[in-house]
């Protein structure tokens, strides 16, 4: 049995407006929240209340439950962009670290670690059939 604090009123699904339900669903579909996070954020008491809203009002298919959450998630473009931006920031940090380590090693030990790339001057060509 669920404990409800004396100062909190037990609510039913009918107590929430359709506009509120749709705004919660929109947040979930954008990937800003999971349905459980939305439940906690907005103080929705029923364990399956938000899921029932998703099944009823969502544009996505919430009728079939995913097996233990192992099914691959389809990401929204916003989620994918955020993931790529995070990965890019991490790679930039790694690059900065490695460049700094190389520069310090070259200065302290006097050894050229960076490979010097051999570039031909523009206009020079190695074709013999000119």
Secondary structure, DSSP 8 states (H G I E B T S, - for coil): -----TTS----GGGS-HHHHHHHHHHHHHTS--HHHHHHHHT---TTHHHHHHHHH-SS--SS--STT-S-----HHHHHHHHHHHHHHHHHHHHHHHHHHHHHHHHH----S-------TT----S--
